[in-house]
Amino acid sequence: MNFPVLYLRKGAERRLRAGHLWVYSNEIDTRRSPLTGFEAGVQAELKASNDKSLGTVFVNPNALICGRLISRDGNHGMTPKRLSQRLEAALSLRDRLFDKPFYRWVFGDSDGLSGLVIDRFNDTVVVQISTAGMEQLKDTIVRSVLRLVHPKAIILKNDGKMRKVEGLDVYVEQAHGPQVSLLEVEENGVRFEVPLEGGQKTGWFYDHRMNRQRLQSYAPGKRVLDVFSYVGGWGIQAASAGASQVTCVDSSSSAIDSVHHNARLNGLENVDTLEGDAFEALKALCDEKEKYDVVVLDPPALIPRRRDQKAGEQAYARLNQLGLRLLDRDGILVSASCSMHLSQDKLTDIIRSSGRKIDRFVQLLEQGHQAPDHPVIPGIPETDYIKSCFVRSLTSFF
């Protein structure tokens, strides 16, 4: 197939040859291939400065990431058949990993489908499209999902921030089946119901599945504080595992309502809530000299952009100091991060320094990662973003 050609500047192909899939606008030789000559979402052949073909890309001339590699073959782009094959390959991995249909089916670049995320909630499938190229394949995606898993409902939850960057409208649309208001989730043997309207991302965060499973080992008989609880993913699982008492903290009143709903769904009477800003709530609990056996900190990304690095690291430090102060002697801190710009080593060091500032001796027991339905591509560091530390805090040791 003959595609228009997008040329790179000299040396700009090195990152792509190492395994990355993104092309930035400042890497384009705009004299040979002006970006203004491309429509958003079009497919093009990508060539190095020496005219060697590097593959096929989706192009968006209006975005910083102006090219997304979809094939290493310059003669083959993203056809309906290729898209369906990649969806099928992604599905085969998840079905091998999990015995029930609750998982992230497609994780964008990691599954060779840049700009596409699909989450499966039993017989409901939620699709998020974030790039102009994938938007043009919307109908093909819906048809392929129907053919592969025969869901009762497909929802296009296309309201993410990236769509504005790509110049796309935001919308939520029922693409197939009856109207859905609640998403059913089963994780680590615990049931949840999550409201679709107003819910975060696709409605659930499957990425911390394995870390929440590990929490269950620390919960029996313990008093647990779940901060940034959303609908109770960590706290409800701790309560189900035998925690004596669980308190969930979130700033959203609808999320707090969902915590109570999910506690009732699992027959739990040991879950209470605090509505309010997490930092203020933690400070108030410290002032009241409250103590917990386990504190879980799973904030939203506090370093959303590289330029937020310093302020974000300070926020993580403040958060972990407050969390450690609330731990009883020999308590467990579970400190999580979804900030791509915060490394596992840096999070560990923030916990170390936070412990020293309040005279706590900390032991790192476990380090957690994202679940395998969020596979990491070694050449794309952006796909490696979830981390967690399970830390034991001792008030006196030496």
N, C-alpha and C positions, 0 to 999 in steps of 0.2 A: 504493500500500500504506500502511496506517495503522501508523505506528511510535509508540512512546512518545516523549515529548519531553524532551530535556535542554537546560536553559537556561543560558546564560553570564551572568556578571556584566557590568556595564556596561564597555565598552571592551576586554573580553577577546578579542574577535574579531579584533583588528588583526593579530596574528601569522598567523592563519589566512588572512586576506584577502591577506597578503603571500606566501602560498604554502606555509606550514607545514601539517602534517596532525595534529599532536598537541594534545590538550587536557589540561591539568593539573587535578588535583582542586581546587586553590585558585582556579580560574577559574570554577567552577560556582556558580550561584545555587542554593544548597541549600534555600532557603525555597520556591522555586517547583518545584524538582525534586530532592528529597533523593536522594543517591546510594544510600542504603540501599534505595530502591525499585526498584533495577535488579539483575538477575542478571548474573553475570560472563559475558561473551560475547554478550550480547543486542545487537541492532541498534536504534538510536534516531535520531530526527531531532534535529539540533542547531540551536538557535535563539539568535540574539543577544538582548540584553535588550529590544530594541524589537520582538521577535517575528518579525524577518526570518529566514527559513530560510537556514542555511549549508550544509546537506547532511545526510548520514547518517554515523553513527559506530558502530564497535564500542565497547561500554562495558564497563569493568571497574571496579566501585566500590571494589575493594580495592587498586588500584594507583595510584601517583603520576600516571602517564600514564593517566588514567581514560577517555579517549576517543581513538579513532584514526579520522580521516576516511577513508571508503571511497568516498564519492561527493559531488559538489557539488550533487546534486539530492536534496532532502529526500524525494522520493517513490520513490526507487530505492536499494535496498541492495545487499548482496553476495549475488547469487543464484549458483547453479551455472553458469548461462550467462555471467554477467559475469566470474566467476572464470576460467572457461575461456578467455574472450576475452582477458583480461589475460595469462594464461599464454602464449597463442598470440602475442600482440604482443611479449612479452619474448623468446620463442624466435626470432621472425623477426629481431630485432636481433642476437642471438648468432650465428645461422647466417650472417648477413651479415658478421660480424666475423672468424669463425674457420672454417677449413676442416675441422676435426676436432671431434668432440663432447666436448671437454674445456673446460668453462667454468662460470662462475656463471650459471645460467639465470634465477634470480629473486633480486633484491637488495632485498627488503622494500619500504619506502616508495618507493624509486626506481622501482619497477615497479607502483606502485599496489596493492601487496599487503603492507600493514603486518603484521609478525609472521611473515612467511614467507620462508625462504631455501631455494633449491634449487640444488644443484651437480650437474653431469653428468660422469660418469667413463665415457665410451664408452657401453657398454650397461648401466651401473649408474647409478641416480639416487638421490642422498641428499637427503632432505627434512628441514628443521628448522622446527618450528613453535614460536613463542615467546609467543603471546598466546591468551587464552581464546576470542576471536572466531574466529581461524583454526583452533583446535582443534576447534571445532564443525563445520568444513568439511573435516575430515581425509579422510573417505571420498571427498568430491567431488574433493579434490586428487589423491588416488591414481588415481581413475578418469580424470581429465583428463590426467595424466601418461602413463598407459597409452595413451590414445587418440592423444596428440600425437606421442610418440616411440617407443612400443612397446619399452620396455627389457626386458632379461632379468630385472632385479632392481630393486626399489624398497625403500629402507631409510628408516625414520623414525627419525632420530637426535635424539630429543627429550630431550636431557640438558643443555641449556644453562642458565646461571644465571638468565636472564630468566624461565624457567618458574616458578621459586620465587616471584619477585616477583609473577607473575600468579596465584599460587595453584594451579599445575598440577603434576601428578605428573611425575616424570622417568622416561624409559624409552627403550630402543632396541628397535625392532621391525622384523622383516622383513615388509613389507606385500605383497610380491609376489616370486615367483621363488625360485630356489635360494639357500641360505645363502651369504653373501659374507663372506670374511675379509680379503681384500686388495683395495684399490681401485687400478685401473690409471690412471695419469696420463701424458700426453705433453705436454710444454711446451717450446716453443722448440727442437724437434727432439731433446729428451732424454727418456728413459723413466724412470718411477718406479713403484714399487709401495709403497702405504701401508697399514699395518694399520688396519682399521676399529676394532677394539676398542682402547680406550685412546688413540686418535688425537685430535688437537686439532680442535675445531669439527666441520666435516663431514669432516675428514681431510686437507684440503689448503688452501693459501692462494693462490687464483688472483689475488688483488688485486695482488701484486707482479710479475705475469708480465712486464710491459714493462720494469720496472726490472732484473729478472734477465736479460732479453735484452740490455739495455745493458751489463751487467757483462761479457758475453762479449767485448766490444770491448777491454776493459782487461786481460783474463786471459792471452792467449797468452804463454808463456814466463815467467810471473810466479809468485811464491810467494804463495799466497792463504790468508788466515785467515777462516773463516766462523763467526761467533759467534752463539749461539742458533740453531744450524743446523737444529734439528728433524730431518727425514729427509734433509736435504742439498739443499734446493731451490736455494740460491745456490751452494754449493760444488761440487755435482756438475755443475751447468751450467758453472761456471768451468773445472772439470777437462776437461769435454767440449770446451770451446772452446780447449784447448791450454795450460792452466796447467801449469807445471813440477811444482808440488806444491801440494796443498790440505789444510788441516787444519780439521776441523769440530769445534766445541765445543758440547756440550749437557749438561744435568744429568740427562737421562733415559737410562737404559741401553737401553731399548727403541728410543728414537730413534737412539742410536748404532749399535745393531744394524741398523737400517733404512738408515743411511748406508752401511755396508759392503755390505749387500744391493744397494742401488741403484748403488753403484760397480761391483759385479760385473755387474749387469744391463746396464750400458753398456760393459763391457769395459775398465774403468779400473783402473790399478794405481798411480795417483799420489795416492790419497786416504787420509789417516790421521785419527785422531780423538783428542779429549781429553774424558773424561767428568768433569763437575764444575760447580760454580757458575761462571757466566760471569765475574763480577767477580773472584773468587778466581783463576780460571784466567788471566785477563788480567794480574793483578798478578804472578802467578808467572812468566809469560812475560816480563814487563818485568824482573823481578829476575834472570832468566836471560839478559837482554840479547838475546832473540830479536828478529829483524827480518823484516818481510814487505813485499812490494811492494804488496799490496792487502789491506785489512782491511774486512770487511763486518760491520756491527752492525745486526741486525734483531731487537730485543728485543720481548717481549710489551708490551702497553700499560702503561707505567710510571706513567701518570696515569689510573687507571681511573675516578676520580670527581673532580669539581671541587675537593673539599676536599683532594685529594691533590696539588694543583698544585705547591706549593712543594717538597715532598719529591721528587716526580716529576722536576721540572726539575733538582734537584740530582743525582738518579740519572743522568739523561741527560748532565749535565755530567761527572760522574765517569767514565761509560762512554766518552764521546768523548775525554777526556784520555788514558785508558788506550789507546784505539785509536790515537790519533795518536802516542803514545810508541812504539808497536810498529812504526810505519812506517819503512822505510828511506828514505834521501834520495830525493826525487822520487816518493814513494809515493802511492797513491790510497786514500782513505777513502770507503767507501759507508756513510753513516749514515742509517738508516731509522727511521720511527716509525709506529705504528698508533694512537697516542693521539689521540682526537678533540680533547682539550683542549690539545694542543700544536700551535700554528700552524706553517706552513712558515717564516715569518719568525723565530719564536722558536727553532726548531731551527737555522736558519742562524746566529742570533746565539750560540747555545750553542756551536756549532762554532767560530765566530770567537773567542769568549772562551777556549775550551779551548785553541786554538792559541796565543793570546797568553800564557797561563799557563805553557806549556812552551816558549815561544820558537820557535814554528813560524809561518811565513808560509803562509797557506792561500789557495788559489784555488778559487772555486766554479765547477766546469766545467758541471754539469748539475743540474737539479732534476727529480725524478720524481714521478709521480702514480699513482693507482690505475688499473688497467686498465679499458677501456670496458665490460666486463661488470659493472662496479660503478659505474653512472652516478650522477652527482651532481645533485641537485635544488637549484637555487640558493636556493630559499626554505627549505631544510632543511639547515642547516650540519652536522648530525649525519651526513649522508650523505657528507661530504667529510672523510675521516679519514686516508688514506694519504699519506705524503710521504717523499721520499728526497733526499739531497744527495750528489753525486759531487764529492769535494773532492781537489785535489792539494795535498800537504803538502811544503813545502821547508824543510830545516833551516837554510839561510842564504840570504838573498836581498838584503836591504839591508845 
